[in-house]
Amino acid sequence: MTIFIRTALAACLAGLTACAMPQQSSEPPAPPPAAADTEIMAWDDLFAQAKPETDIRIPYGEGDLQFSELWLPAGDGPHPTVLMIHGGCWQTDIAERDIMNWIAGDLRGRGIAVWNIEYRGVDREGGGYPGTYEDVLAASDSLMANWERYDLDVENIVAIGHSAGGHLALWLAARQSAFTGQPLTNRHRLPIGTVISQGGLPDLEAGIRREGHPCGTEAPRLMMGDRPDLTSPQRMPAAMARQILVNAERDRIAPPAYAESYRNANLARDATDIELVVIPGEGHVELVSPGTASWERQVDLIEIALGIRDAG
């Protein structure tokens, strides 16, 4: 399936209505946006732009959704590398990896390789806890198994994820601190130096209580399972990687308060390298749209994290 273009699903990810998973409460949805919010991007604004493509697909399993797509820059490597994880309320019917094609193509044009992973959402057999996490781990293991083949620089990877993918990126970085043999750990250590959450949803326990949220409460419940200590970054030991939380001021899916809560929880556990970046005047879609202030700021952060250029 390609990314959705139906009005109902576009409204879901814009934060105007609840998404497809069954709801457990009759609490009314969030009110419609104020007039000023009409100026922020809608998904159709992004979909109307020519969509870049890549023809390199690397399976990590036998399922239809168990693969990654590699966006390989022209020229000789080793290529600095970003591991990318899409969002969509953890639901395959809402979004797949190609919702990230625009920013993946932009990074490829800047000489940065992108390992854009697909995974089973909670609305697919085997998705949720633990299957979705196992997919993310297998996809990252596949990166480490193929870096020589594609001449990728994997000594200092940046992991980045949008919305529900922000939760998974923060989760993956946190699991790098786990010992081999623990539940949900990699076969190969993934050297994530920096993780960037793009309007992420890191607190699954809060998610199951957010009645009326566009992602609903059932999807985070299925992602959490009975192990919030293993699945919700808000509860997990802090990642060793540097963490950057990029949020848009007018984001209705993941307002900056979500990132602030996550940062405070980590600071209480003595984590120190967590940065909160709030982009004024933009929303959820701008975070994955080239040419916006949100994306240009993230490009700066990615290039600095990869050592392509200096800060300042």
C-alpha positions as a Python dict, from the first residue, in 0.01 Angstrom:
ca = {
    (1, 'M'): (0, 0, 0),
    (2, 'T'): (120, 354, -76),
    (3, 'I'): (64, 644, 159),
    (4, 'F'): (-296, 723, 220),
    (5, 'I'): (-462, 1010, 38),
    (6, 'R'): (-820, 963, 150),
    (7, 'T'): (-976, 1261, 322),
    (8, 'A'): (-1064, 1076, 643),
    (9, 'L'): (-711, 950, 697),
    (10, 'A'): (-557, 1283, 607),
    (11, 'A'): (-784, 1445, 864),
    (12, 'C'): (-674, 1187, 1119),
    (13, 'L'): (-305, 1273, 1090),
    (14, 'A'): (-382, 1642, 1075),
    (15, 'G'): (-537, 1606, 1418),
    (16, 'L'): (-890, 1697, 1309),
    (17, 'T'): (-1056, 1364, 1386),
    (18, 'A'): (-977, 1036, 1555),
    (19, 'C'): (-793, 761, 1367),
    (20, 'A'): (-920, 420, 1267),
    (21, 'M'): (-855, 201, 1574),
    (22, 'P'): (-1161, 130, 1792),
    (23, 'Q'): (-1200, 371, 2081),
    (24, 'Q'): (-1274, 282, 2442),
    (25, 'S'): (-1441, 612, 2538),
    (26, 'S'): (-1719, 833, 2414),
    (27, 'E'): (-1532, 1147, 2515),
    (28, 'P'): (-1565, 1399, 2230),
    (29, 'P'): (-1266, 1464, 2005),
    (30, 'A'): (-1055, 1776, 2030),
    (31, 'P'): (-1224, 2093, 1906),
    (32, 'P'): (-1165, 2206, 1549),
    (33, 'P'): (-857, 2422, 1492),
    (34, 'A'): (-867, 2793, 1537),
    (35, 'A'): (-872, 3005, 1225),
    (36, 'A'): (-501, 3075, 1251),
    (37, 'D'): (-429, 2701, 1231),
    (38, 'T'): (-555, 2689, 873),
    (39, 'E'): (-223, 2841, 763),
    (40, 'I'): (-18, 2540, 869),
    (41, 'M'): (46, 2261, 619),
    (42, 'A'): (-201, 1980, 557),
    (43, 'W'): (-95, 1639, 428),
    (44, 'D'): (-238, 1715, 86),
    (45, 'D'): (9, 2004, 61),
    (46, 'L'): (294, 1756, 91),
    (47, 'F'): (135, 1490, -129),
    (48, 'A'): (88, 1744, -408),
    (49, 'Q'): (466, 1771, -444),
    (50, 'A'): (660, 1534, -668),
    (51, 'K'): (752, 1233, -456),
    (52, 'P'): (1113, 1109, -476),
    (53, 'E'): (1171, 735, -506),
    (54, 'T'): (1445, 481, -448),
    (55, 'D'): (1488, 139, -608),
    (56, 'I'): (1698, -25, -334),
    (57, 'R'): (1491, -247, -106),
    (58, 'I'): (1649, -479, 152),
    (59, 'P'): (1427, -739, 322),
    (60, 'Y'): (1490, -829, 686),
    (61, 'G'): (1213, -1088, 707),
    (62, 'E'): (965, -1278, 495),
    (63, 'G'): (661, -1057, 556),
    (64, 'D'): (530, -800, 310),
    (65, 'L'): (615, -520, 553),
    (66, 'Q'): (953, -651, 665),
    (67, 'F'): (1200, -452, 458),
    (68, 'S'): (1394, -129, 451),
    (69, 'E'): (1456, 111, 164),
    (70, 'L'): (1800, 258, 115),
    (71, 'W'): (1843, 608, -23),
    (72, 'L'): (2200, 596, -145),
    (73, 'P'): (2375, 919, -251),
    (74, 'A'): (2572, 942, -572),
    (75, 'G'): (2948, 910, -558),
    (76, 'D'): (3187, 712, -348),
    (77, 'G'): (3138, 643, 21),
    (78, 'P'): (3158, 590, 301),
    (79, 'H'): (2826, 772, 325),
    (80, 'P'): (2708, 922, 654),
    (81, 'T'): (2392, 739, 753),
    (82, 'V'): (2051, 817, 900),
    (83, 'L'): (1813, 544, 1016),
    (84, 'M'): (1458, 670, 962),
    (85, 'I'): (1128, 549, 1111),
    (86, 'H'): (789, 665, 988),
    (87, 'G'): (483, 738, 1197),
    (88, 'G'): (111, 700, 1139),
    (89, 'C'): (-26, 626, 1488),
    (90, 'W'): (149, 284, 1473),
    (91, 'Q'): (-109, 179, 1210),
    (92, 'T'): (-14, 55, 864),
    (93, 'D'): (-348, 163, 718),
    (94, 'I'): (-264, 522, 809),
    (95, 'A'): (94, 550, 685),
    (96, 'E'): (387, 349, 557),
    (97, 'R'): (755, 427, 504),
    (98, 'D'): (690, 633, 188),
    (99, 'I'): (542, 915, 392),
    (100, 'M'): (909, 991, 463),
    (101, 'N'): (1018, 987, 97),
    (102, 'W'): (1034, 1363, 64),
    (103, 'I'): (1282, 1415, 348),
    (104, 'A'): (1470, 1094, 263),
    (105, 'G'): (1520, 1226, -89),
    (106, 'D'): (1630, 1562, 45),
    (107, 'L'): (1895, 1402, 265),
    (108, 'R'): (2016, 1183, -21),
    (109, 'G'): (2064, 1496, -229),
    (110, 'R'): (2282, 1635, 49),
    (111, 'G'): (2510, 1329, 42),
    (112, 'I'): (2352, 1147, 337),
    (113, 'A'): (2236, 785, 309),
    (114, 'V'): (1897, 701, 458),
    (115, 'W'): (1791, 358, 584),
    (116, 'N'): (1412, 403, 585),
    (117, 'I'): (1247, 110, 758),
    (118, 'E'): (904, -46, 722),
    (119, 'Y'): (736, -241, 1001),
    (120, 'R'): (409, -409, 1096),
    (121, 'G'): (160, -174, 1256),
    (122, 'V'): (-81, -275, 1529),
    (123, 'D'): (-347, -328, 1262),
    (124, 'R'): (-147, -608, 1100),
    (125, 'E'): (-100, -967, 1214),
    (126, 'G'): (194, -981, 1452),
    (127, 'G'): (207, -604, 1500),
    (128, 'G'): (208, -424, 1834),
    (129, 'Y'): (400, -566, 2129),
    (130, 'P'): (631, -741, 2068),
    (131, 'G'): (616, -778, 1688),
    (132, 'T'): (657, -414, 1587),
    (133, 'Y'): (961, -381, 1811),
    (134, 'E'): (1108, -702, 1674),
    (135, 'D'): (1068, -558, 1324),
    (136, 'V'): (1252, -238, 1420),
    (137, 'L'): (1535, -438, 1575),
    (138, 'A'): (1560, -670, 1273),
    (139, 'A'): (1567, -371, 1036),
    (140, 'S'): (1852, -215, 1233),
    (141, 'D'): (2036, -546, 1242),
    (142, 'S'): (1996, -556, 864),
    (143, 'L'): (2163, -218, 838),
    (144, 'M'): (2462, -345, 1032),
    (145, 'A'): (2474, -657, 814),
    (146, 'N'): (2475, -456, 489),
    (147, 'W'): (2684, -147, 556),
    (148, 'E'): (2993, -280, 378),
    (149, 'R'): (2792, -376, 71),
    (150, 'Y'): (2670, -18, 26),
    (151, 'D'): (2975, 161, 172),
    (152, 'L'): (2785, 321, 459),
    (153, 'D'): (2949, 495, 753),
    (154, 'V'): (2787, 336, 1058),
    (155, 'E'): (3028, 457, 1324),
    (156, 'N'): (2795, 742, 1422),
    (157, 'I'): (2436, 684, 1311),
    (158, 'V'): (2157, 937, 1352),
    (159, 'A'): (1819, 775, 1422),
    (160, 'I'): (1518, 990, 1340),
    (161, 'G'): (1146, 922, 1363),
    (162, 'H'): (825, 1117, 1308),
    (163, 'S'): (523, 1102, 1540),
    (164, 'A'): (475, 734, 1635),
    (165, 'G'): (811, 680, 1463),
    (166, 'G'): (959, 925, 1712),
    (167, 'H'): (851, 689, 1988),
    (168, 'L'): (1019, 400, 1804),
    (169, 'A'): (1340, 596, 1740),
    (170, 'L'): (1368, 695, 2108),
    (171, 'W'): (1288, 336, 2203),
    (172, 'L'): (1556, 196, 1971),
    (173, 'A'): (1818, 432, 2112),
    (174, 'A'): (1723, 334, 2467),
    (175, 'R'): (1747, -38, 2389),
    (176, 'Q'): (2109, 5, 2283),
    (177, 'S'): (2186, 20, 2654),
    (178, 'A'): (2038, -326, 2713),
    (179, 'F'): (2254, -634, 2754),
    (180, 'T'): (2242, -915, 2500),
    (181, 'G'): (1994, -1177, 2614),
    (182, 'Q'): (1745, -932, 2759),
    (183, 'P'): (1404, -909, 2591),
    (184, 'L'): (1392, -699, 2273),
    (185, 'T'): (1759, -645, 2206),
    (186, 'N'): (1965, -633, 1888),
    (187, 'R'): (2196, -904, 1762),
    (188, 'H'): (2434, -629, 1652),
    (189, 'R'): (2506, -316, 1851),
    (190, 'L'): (2374, -16, 1658),
    (191, 'P'): (2603, 284, 1718),
    (192, 'I'): (2341, 558, 1748),
    (193, 'G'): (2517, 880, 1840),
    (194, 'T'): (2209, 1102, 1818),
    (195, 'V'): (1835, 1033, 1810),
    (196, 'I'): (1590, 1295, 1683),
    (197, 'S'): (1222, 1273, 1771),
    (198, 'Q'): (1009, 1467, 1520),
    (199, 'G'): (690, 1543, 1709),
    (200, 'G'): (721, 1208, 1883),
    (201, 'L'): (480, 1026, 2115),
    (202, 'P'): (718, 878, 2373),
    (203, 'D'): (478, 815, 2661),
    (204, 'L'): (257, 512, 2589),
    (205, 'E'): (102, 516, 2934),
    (206, 'A'): (-15, 872, 2881),
    (207, 'G'): (-129, 774, 2531),
    (208, 'I'): (-380, 519, 2658),
    (209, 'R'): (-537, 793, 2873),
    (210, 'R'): (-562, 1061, 2602),
    (211, 'E'): (-926, 1021, 2514),
    (212, 'G'): (-1006, 1213, 2196),
    (213, 'H'): (-646, 1216, 2073),
    (214, 'P'): (-628, 1161, 1693),
    (215, 'C'): (-427, 839, 1741),
    (216, 'G'): (-683, 700, 1982),
    (217, 'T'): (-607, 496, 2293),
    (218, 'E'): (-612, 143, 2150),
    (219, 'A'): (-297, 174, 1936),
    (220, 'P'): (-71, 286, 2224),
    (221, 'R'): (-224, 14, 2441),
    (222, 'L'): (-135, -251, 2184),
    (223, 'M'): (216, -107, 2155),
    (224, 'M'): (269, -104, 2530),
    (225, 'G'): (147, -456, 2604),
    (226, 'D'): (206, -540, 2968),
    (227, 'R'): (563, -406, 2968),
    (228, 'P'): (580, -26, 2976),
    (229, 'D'): (928, -66, 3123),
    (230, 'L'): (1034, -226, 2792),
    (231, 'T'): (819, -31, 2546),
    (232, 'S'): (759, 326, 2667),
    (233, 'P'): (1068, 550, 2652),
    (234, 'Q'): (911, 767, 2922),
    (235, 'R'): (960, 474, 3162),
    (236, 'M'): (1276, 315, 3022),
    (237, 'P'): (1634, 387, 3130),
    (238, 'A'): (1765, 694, 2949),
    (239, 'A'): (1944, 635, 2620),
    (240, 'M'): (2319, 685, 2607),
    (241, 'A'): (2276, 864, 2274),
    (242, 'R'): (2224, 1237, 2258),
    (243, 'Q'): (1849, 1304, 2233),
    (244, 'I'): (1696, 1595, 2041),
    (245, 'L'): (1321, 1652, 2063),
    (246, 'V'): (1200, 1867, 1773),
    (247, 'N'): (842, 1985, 1808),
    (248, 'A'): (631, 2235, 1617),
    (249, 'E'): (452, 2500, 1816),
    (250, 'R'): (113, 2440, 1652),
    (251, 'D'): (132, 2060, 1631),
    (252, 'R'): (-202, 1908, 1736),
    (253, 'I'): (-75, 1548, 1728),
    (254, 'A'): (232, 1600, 1948),
    (255, 'P'): (239, 1945, 2109),
    (256, 'P'): (565, 2060, 2269),
    (257, 'A'): (425, 1974, 2613),
    (258, 'Y'): (466, 1604, 2530),
    (259, 'A'): (838, 1654, 2469),
    (260, 'E'): (873, 1867, 2782),
    (261, 'S'): (716, 1590, 2991),
    (262, 'Y'): (951, 1333, 2840),
    (263, 'R'): (1257, 1549, 2900),
    (264, 'N'): (1159, 1614, 3261),
    (265, 'A'): (1111, 1242, 3323),
    (266, 'N'): (1457, 1171, 3184),
    (267, 'L'): (1621, 1452, 3376),
    (268, 'A'): (1473, 1304, 3691),
    (269, 'R'): (1668, 986, 3603),
    (270, 'D'): (1990, 1189, 3569),
    (271, 'A'): (1992, 1199, 3188),
    (272, 'T'): (2177, 1512, 3080),
    (273, 'D'): (2206, 1525, 2701),
    (274, 'I'): (1847, 1604, 2598),
    (275, 'E'): (1765, 1910, 2389),
    (276, 'L'): (1418, 2046, 2321),
    (277, 'V'): (1375, 2245, 1998),
    (278, 'V'): (1041, 2417, 1935),
    (279, 'I'): (971, 2557, 1589),
    (280, 'P'): (732, 2854, 1601),
    (281, 'G'): (429, 2883, 1376),
    (282, 'E'): (437, 2536, 1218),
    (283, 'G'): (261, 2203, 1264),
    (284, 'H'): (295, 1825, 1238),
    (285, 'V'): (329, 1802, 860),
    (286, 'E'): (605, 2062, 836),
    (287, 'L'): (831, 1831, 1039),
    (288, 'V'): (864, 1599, 736),
    (289, 'S'): (835, 1856, 457),
    (290, 'P'): (1145, 1990, 280),
    (291, 'G'): (1166, 2367, 259),
    (292, 'T'): (996, 2435, 591),
    (293, 'A'): (1163, 2595, 891),
    (294, 'S'): (1106, 2272, 1084),
    (295, 'W'): (1289, 2057, 831),
    (296, 'E'): (1573, 2304, 767),
    (297, 'R'): (1640, 2314, 1141),
    (298, 'Q'): (1649, 1935, 1150),
    (299, 'V'): (1891, 1926, 858),
    (300, 'D'): (2121, 2151, 1059),
    (301, 'L'): (2096, 1916, 1357),
    (302, 'I'): (2154, 1605, 1143),
    (303, 'E'): (2459, 1746, 964),
    (304, 'I'): (2612, 1864, 1291),
    (305, 'A'): (2544, 1526, 1456),
    (306, 'L'): (2705, 1342, 1163),
    (307, 'G'): (3009, 1568, 1172),
    (308, 'I'): (2946, 1702, 822),
    (309, 'R'): (2982, 2054, 952),
    (310, 'D'): (3046, 2231, 1280),
    (311, 'A'): (2784, 2381, 1505),
    (312, 'G'): (2741, 2756, 1505),
}
